[in-house]
Amino acid sequence: MDLKRLLDTWLQRGLELGCYPGATAACGVGKQVLAVSAVGKTEPGGTDVNIETRYDMASLTKLLAPTMLAFQAIERGELTLWDTLPYWFNDVPEDKKDITVFHLMTHTAGFTPSFRLDKTVSRPEEALSAILHSQLVSTPGERPNYSCMGYIVLGKILEKLYGQDLNEQSQKSVFKPLGMVHTSYLPTGTNIAATEMDEASGKCLCGVVHDENARFLNGVSANAGVFSDIMDMTRFCGMLAVGGDGFISRAMLSKAAHNYTPGFDTHRGLGFHMAGTEYNYMGDLFPDCSFGHTGFTGTCAAIDPTTGFYVVLLSNRVCPTRESDKLFRFRRALHNALYAAYNK
């Protein structure tokens, strides 16, 4: 079976299993897109999904915007992995003075996974202080503990370094250079997949970031907020699949796509989720050196640097509710099927 027909079959199967109301997906090798598919509706009863339907990337934002901006700053010598928080901020609490950029990017800083900023402070400007004064759940450098809050701190470092917010800087330095014409924070237009039901209005959120903290931060945050479509994501993954393509140096990508948390049940690179663990979203066949990221709304990207093969899945599995977990097994099986078919 050719990859296009296989991808169509699997996306339709996911729809029939109730994994999502709609989805797009693609696979490719290097800069070549091998197959693209779209199924379902933007929401139950909504319009048909097509390859230009934009999805809330959720935590894939971490990879698309702040991680790429950090790589570029490191390459220019404006940021180092071992910069501590006091280098960038004043009045850092004692228990966080040894936290480094490396800790933030590998999720080993010890910050709690998340807490509701809108229930803690009254203004977005108070978010950084609230995070810095929150209680750590582990000693910095001790173990991986995935944290949206730590990445928000990284974003604040980058905004200070670049002198503008992530929205402006990511457009200038990442999305436009890569030709990602439908990728942005704060999307406009109508061809956008909806996410979870909003309790206040009784309608599904559409074009508004699903993550509550990113929403509190006016839709622009390092942990979530970017929207993209499947063809833009093939451009992004194709760049990574060929070793950075001059956009990111091979030295930087090699440094980043490395497992810095061996011996734990989650493997973390610099901004990357690494393969090689049980129940990994990349499935059973992608080699351990593969890297990518997931998004809570139902998005994921996986890149195998040994072959240049990649898979991207964009869905809104949280529409109309986040309670469904049917996507998790499905995406592992999808990655297995596509990887095996490509490598026959």
KEMI-883046 format. One record per residue: residue in three letters; y, z negated, x of N, C-alpha, C, O in turn. Coordinates in steps of 0.2 Angstrom, whole numbers, plus 5000, padded with zeros to 4 digits. Layout:
AlaYZXYZXYZXYZX ...
This chain:
Met499450005004500050005000500650005004500749965009 Asp501150045003501750045007502149985005502149955000 Leu502649975010503049905009503449905003503549855000 Lys503749965001504149964995503849944989504049904985 Arg503249974988502849964982502549894983502549854977 Leu502349864988502149794989502749744987502649704984 Leu503349764990503949714988504049724981504249664978 Asp504049774978504149784970503649744967503849704962 Thr503049744969502549714965502549634966502549604961 Trp502749614972502849544973503449514969503449464966 Leu504049554969504649524965504449524958504649474955 Gln504149574955503949574948503449514947503549484942 Arg503049494951502549444950502949374950502849334946 Gly503449364955503849304955504249304948504349244946 Leu504449354945504849354939504349334933504549294929 Glu503749364933503249344928502949274929502849234924 Leu502949244935502749174936503349124934503249064934 Gly503949154933504549104931504849074937505149024936 Cys504749104943505149084949505849084949506249054952 Tyr506149134945506849154945506949204939506449234936 Pro507549204936507749254931507849324934507749374930 Gly507949324940508049384944508049374951508249324954 Ala507949434955507949424962508049494966507949544963 Thr508349494972508349544976507949524983507949474985 Ala507649574986507349564992507349624997507349684994 Ala507249615003507149675008506749645014506749595015 Cys506449695017506149685024506349745028506449805026 Gly506349735034506549785039506249765046506049715047 Val506449815051506249795058506849825062507049885062 Gly507149775066507749795069508249815065508449775060 Lys508649865066509149895062508949935056509349965052 Gln508249945056507949995051507749955044507349905045 Val508049965039507849935032507149975030507250035029 Leu506649935029506049965027505949975019505650015017 Ala506149915016506049915009506549875006506749815009 Val506849885000507249844996507049844989506849904986 Ser507149794985506949784978507349744974507649694977 Ala507449754968507849714963507449704957507249754954 Val507449644954507049634947507449584943507849544946 Gly507349594937507649534932508349544930508649594931 Lys508649484928509249484925509649434930509449384933 Thr510349434929510749394933510749324930510849274934 Glu510549314924510349254921509949264914509949324912 Pro509649224911509249234905509749264900510249244898 Gly509549334898509949364893510549404896510949434893 Gly510549404903511149434906511049504908510649534905 Thr511449534913511349604914510849614920510649564923 Asp510649674921510149684925510349674933510949684934 Val509949644937510049644944510049704947509549744946 Asn510449714952510449774956510549754964510649694965 Ile510549804968510549784975511249764977511349734983 Glu511749774973512449744974512549674971513149654971 Thr512049654967512149584964512249534969511849524974 Arg512749494969512849444974512549374972512549354966 Tyr512249334976511949274975512349224979512549234984 Asp512349164976512549104979512049084985511449064984 Met512249094991511849084997511649004998511148995002 Ala512048964995511848894996511848875004512348895007 Ser511348845006511348825013511248885018511348875024 Leu511048945016511148995020511849015023511949045028 Thr512348985019512948985022513048955029513448975033 Lys512648905030512648865037512548925042512848915048 Leu512048965041511949015046512449075046512649095051 Leu512649095040513149155040513849135042514149185046 Ala514049075041514749065043514849015049514949035055 Pro514748955048514848905054514448915060514648905066 Thr513848935059513348935065513648995069513648995075 Met513749055066514049115070514649095073514749115079 Leu515149065070515749045072515648995078516049005083 Ala515248955078515048905084514848945090515048935095 Phe514348995088514049035094514649075097514649075104 Gln515049105094515649135097516049095101516249115106 Ala516249035098516648985102516348965108516648955113 Ile515648955108515248935114515348985119515448975125 Glu515249045117515249105122515949115125515949135131 Arg516449095121517149105124517349035128517849035131 Gly516848985128517048925132517548885128517848835131 Glu517648895122518048855118517748795115518048745112 Leu517048795115516648745112516048735116515848785119 Thr515848675117515148665121514748625116514948585112 Leu514048625118513548595114513648515115513448475110 Trp513948495120513948425122514648395121514748335123 Asp515048435117515648405115515548345110515148355106 Thr515848285111515748235106516248235101516748265102 Leu516148195096516648195090517248165092517748195090 Pro517348115097518048095099518448145103519048145103 Tyr518048205105518448255109518848295104519348325105 Trp518548295098518948335092519348295087519748325084 Phe519148235086519448195081519648125084519348095088 Asn520148095081520448035083520047985078519847995073 Asp520047925080519747865076519047875074518947865068 Val518647895078517947905076517647835077517647805082 Pro517247815072516947745072516447745078516147795080 Glu516347685080515947665086515247695086515047725091 Asp514947695080514247715080514147795080513547815080 Lys514747825080514647905079515047935085515047995086 Lys515247895090515547915096515147965101515448005105 Asp514447955100514047985105513748055101513348085104 Ile513948065095513748125091514048185094514648185095 Thr513648235096513848295099513748355094513448355089 Val514048415096513948475093513248495092512948515087 Phe512848475098512148495098511748455092511348475089 His511948385092511648345086511848375080511348375075 Leu512448395079512648425072512248485070511948495065 Met512148535075511848595074511048595074510748635071 Thr510748535077510048525076509848475071509248455070 His510348455067510248405062509948335065509448305062 Thr510148325071509948255074510448205075510448155079 Ala511048215071511648175072511448105069511848055070 Gly511048105064510948045060511248035054511247985050 Phe511648085052512048075045511548085040510948115040 Thr511648055034511248055028511248125026511748165027 Pro510748145022510648215020511348235016511548295017 Ser511448195011512048215007512248155002511848115001 Phe512948155001513148104995513748144992514048184995 Arg513848124986514348154982515048134984515348074983 Leu515448184987516148174990516548154984517048114984 Asp516448194978516948184973516848114969517348094966 Lys516348084971516248014968516447964973516347904972 Thr516647984979516847934985517547934986517847884988 Val517847994986518548004988518948044982518548084978 Ser519548044982519948084977520248154979520348194975 Arg520248164986520548224988520048254993519848224997 Pro520048324994519648354999519848335006519448335010 Glu520548325007520748305013520448235016520448225022 Glu520148205012519848135013519148145015518748095017 Ala518848205014518148215015517848195022517348155023 Leu518248215027517948205034517948135036517448105038 Ser518448095034518448025035517947985031517647945034 Ala517748015025517247985021516547985025516147945025 Ile516448045027515848065031515748025037515247995039 Leu516348025041516347985047516247905046515947875051 His516447885041516347815039515747795035515647735033 Ser515347845034514747835030514147805035514247805041 Gln513647775032513147745036512647795039512447835035 Leu512547795045511947835048511347815045511147755044 Val510847865045510147845043509747845049509147825049 Ser509947865055509547855061510047865067510647885066 Thr509847835073510247845079510347915081509847955081 Pro510947935083511048005085510548025090510447985095 Gly510248085089509748105094509048085093508548105097 Glu508948035089508248005088507748055085507148055087 Arg507948085079507548125075507848175071508448165069 Pro507548225069507948275064507948245057507448215055 Asn508548255054508648235047509148275044509748275045 Tyr508848325041509348385038509848355034509848315030 Ser510548375036511148345033511648395032511948425037 Cys511848405026512348445024513048415026513548445028 Met513048345026513648305028513748325036514348335038 Gly513248325040513348335047513648405048514048425052 Tyr513448455044513748525045514448525042514848575044 Ile514548485037515248485035515748465041516248485042 Val515448415045515848395050515948445056516448455058 Leu515348485057515448545061515948595059516348615063 Gly515948605052516448645050517148625051517648665052 Lys517248565051517948535052518148545059518748555061 Ile517648535064517748555071518048625072518548635075 Leu517648665068517848735069518448755066518848795069 Glu518648725060519348735057519848715062520348745063 Lys519748655065520248635070520348685076520848695079 Leu519748705078519748745084520048815083520448835087 Tyr519848845077520148915075520848905072521148965072 Gly521048855070521748845067521748875060522348885057 Gln521148895056521148915050520548895046520048875050 Asp520448905040519848885036519348925037519448985040 Leu518748905035518148945036518149015033517849065035 Asn518449015027518549075023518849125027518549185028 Glu519449115030519849165033519449185040519449245042 Gln519249135043518949145050518249185050518149225054 Ser517849165045517249205044517249275042516949315044 Gln517749285038517949355036518149395042517949455043 Lys518549365046518849395052518349405058518349465061 Ser517949355059517549355065516749375063516449385068 Val516549365057515849375056515749435051515449485052 Phe516049425045515849475039516049545040515749595040 Lys516749555042517049615043516749655049516549715049 Pro516649615055516349655061515649675059515449725062 Leu515249645055514549665054514549715048513949735046 Gly515149725045515149775039514849745033514549775028 Met514849675032514649645026515149645021515549595020 Val515249695017515749705013515749665006516249665003 His515149645004515149604998514949525000514749494995 Thr515149505005515049435007515649395008516149425012 Ser515749345005516349305006516249235002515749224999 Tyr516649185004516749125000517249154994517449204994 Leu517249114988517649124983517649194980518149234980 Pro517049214978516949284976517349304969517449254965 Thr517449364969517749384962517349444960516949474963 Gly517449464954517049514951516549494946516549434945 Thr516149534943515649514938514949524940514549484937 Asn514749554945514049564947513849514951513649524957 Ile513749454948513649394952513049354948513149344942 Ala512549334951511949304948512249224947512549194951 Ala512049204941512249134939511749084942511249104944 Thr512049024942511548964944511448914939511448934933 Glu511448854940511248804936511748794930512348814930 Met511548764924511948754918512448704920512248644923 Asp513048714918513548664919513648624913513648644907 Glu513548554914513448514908514148514904514048504898 Ala514648514907515348514904515448574899515648564893 Ser515248634901515348694897514748714893514848754888 Gly514148694895513548714892513348784894512948814891 Lys513748814899513548884902513348884909513548834913 Cys513048934911512748934918513348944923513848994921 Leu513448914928513948934933513849004936513349024938 Cys514449034937514349104939514949124943515549124941 Gly514849134950515449144954515749084957516249084960 Val515449024955515748954957515148924961514548924958 Val515248904967514748874971514348824967514648774964 His513648824968513248774965513348704968513248654964 Asp513348704974513348634978513948594976514548624976 Glu513848534974514448494971514948474977515548474975 Asn514748464983515248454988515648514990516248504991 Ala515348574991515648634992516148644987516748664988 Arg515948634980516448644975517048594975517648614974 Phe516948534977517448484978517948504984518548494984 Leu517648534989518048564994518348634993518448674997 Asn518448644987518848704984518448764986518748824986 Gly517748764986517348814987517248844994516848894995 Val517548814998517448835005517248775010517648725011 Ser516648775012516348725016515848755021515548805020 Ala515648715026515148735031514448725028514048765031 Asn514348685023513648675021513448725015512848735014 Ala513948755012513748805006514448835004514948815006 Gly514348885000514948924997514948994998515349024994 Val514649025003514649095004514149124998513649104997 Phe514449184996514049234991513949294995514349314999 Ser513349324994513149394997512649434993512349404988 Asp512549494995512049534992511549554997511649545003 Ile511049594995510449604999510649655004510349645010 Met511049705003511149755009511549725014511449735020 Asp512049675012512449645018511949595022512049595028 Met511449565018511049525022510549565027510349535032 Thr510349625025510049665030510449685036510149685041 Arg511049685035511449695041511449635045511449645052 Phe511549575042511549515046510849505050510849495056 Cys510349515046509649495049509449555054509149535059 Gly509749615053509549665058509949655064509649665070 Met510549625064510849605070510449555074510349555080 Leu510249505070509849455074509149475076508949455081 Ala508849525073508249555074508249595081507649605084 Val508749615083508849655089509149615094509449645099 Gly509149555094509449505099510149495099510449485105 Gly510449505094511149495093511649555093512149555091 Asp511349615095511649675095512349675098512749715095 Gly512549635103513149635105513649595102514149575104 Phe513449575095513849525091513849455094514349425095 Ile513149435095513049375098512649395105512149435104 Ser512749365110512449375116511749355116511549315112 Arg511249395120510549375120510449305123510049265121 Ala510949285127510849215130510949165125510649115125 Met511449175121511649125115511049125110510849075108 Leu510849185108510349185103509649155106509349115102 Ser509549165112508949135115508949055116508449025114 Lys509549035117509748965117509648935110509348875109 Ala509848965105509848945098509148945095508948895091 Ala508748995096508149005093507648975097507149005099 His507648905097507148865101507048805097507548775094 Asn506448775097506248715094506448655098506148635103 Tyr507048625095507248565099507048505096507248445098 Thr506548505091506248445088505548445088505248445082 Pro505148455093504448465093504148395091504448345093 Gly503648395088503248335087503448305080503248255077 Phe503948335076504148315070503948375065503748425067 Asp503948355058503748395053504248455051504048495047 Thr504748455054505248505054505548525060505648485065 His505548585062505748615068506448645068506548685063 Arg506948615072507648645071507848675078507748645083 Gly508148735077508548765083509248745082509448695078 Leu509648785085510448775084510648815078510748875078 Gly510648775072510848805066510248845063510248855057 Phe509648855066509148885063508548845061508448785064 His508248865056507548825054507048875058507048935057 Met506648835062506148875065505448865062505348825058 Ala505048915063504348925060503848875064504148835068 Gly503248875062502748835065502548765062502248725066 Thr502748755056502648685053502248705046502248755044 Glu501848655044501548655038501948665032502548645032 Tyr501748705027502148725021502848755023503348755019 Asn502848785029503548825030503648875026503148915024 Tyr504248885024504448945019504249015022504149055018 Met504249015028504049085031503349105031503049155033 Gly502949055028502249065027501749055033501949015037 Asp501249085033500749065038500649115044500349095049 Leu500949175044500849225048501449235053501349265059 Phe502049225051502649235055502449185061502349125061 Pro502549215068502449175074502949115074503449115071 Asp502749065078503148995078503849005081504248965080 Cys503949065084504649075087505049105082505649115084 Ser504849115076505249145071505749095069505649035069 Phe506349125066506849085064507249105058507149165056 Gly507649065055508049085049508349025045508548975049 His508349035039508648975035508448985028508349045025 Thr508448935024508448935017509048915013509548885016 Gly509048925007509648905002509348874996508848894993 Phe509648814994509348774988509348814982508848804978 Thr509748864981509848904975509248954974509048984969 Gly508848964980508349014980508349074985508149124983 Thr508749054990508849114995508449095002508349035003 Cys508249145006508049135012508049195016507949255014 Ala508049185023507949235028507549215033507549155035 Ala507049265036506649245041506649305046506549365044 Ile506649295052506649345058506149325063506149275066 Asp505749375064505249375070505549405076505549465076 Pro505749375081505949405087505449445091505749485095 Thr504849435090504349465094504249545092504149585096 Thr504349555086504249625083504949645080504949705079 Gly505449605079506049625075505949635068506449655065 Phe505349605065505249615058505649555055505649495057 Tyr505949565049506249515045506149525037506049575035 Val506249475034506149465027506749425024506949375027 Val507149455019507649415015507449415008507349465005 Leu507549355005507449354998508049314995508249264997 Leu508349344990508949314986508749304979508549354976 Ser508749244977508649234970509049174967509449134971 Asn509049164961509349104958508849064954508849054948 Arg508449034958507848994955508148934951507748904948 Val508748914952509048854949509348874942509648824939 Cys509248934940509548954934508948954928508548994929 Pro509048914923509648874921509548804924510048764922 Thr509048784927508948714929508648714936508248754938 Arg508848664940508548654947507848624947507548614952 Glu507548604941506948564941506348614943505848584945 Ser506448674942505848724944505748724951506148734955 Asp505048714953504848724961504348774962504048784967 Lys504348824957503848874957503948924963503548954965 Leu504648924965504748974970504448954977504349004981 Phe504348894978504148874985503548894987503448924993 Arg502948894983502348924985502449004985502149034990 Phe502749024981502849104980503149134986502849184989 Arg503649104989503949134995503549135001503649175005 Arg503149075002502649075007502149135007502049175012 Ala501949145001501449194999501749265000501449315003 Leu502349274998502749334999502849355006502749415009 His503049305010503049315018502449335021502349385025 Asn501849305019501249325021501049395020500849435024 Ala501149415014500949485011501349535015501049585017 Leu502049525016502449575019502249575027502249635029 Tyr502149515030502049515037501449555039501349595043 Ala500849535035500249565036500249645035499949675039 Ala500649665030500649735028500949775034500849825036 Tyr501549745036501949775042501449775048501549825052 Asn501049725049500749725056500049755056499649745060 Lys499849785050499149815050499149875055498649915055 
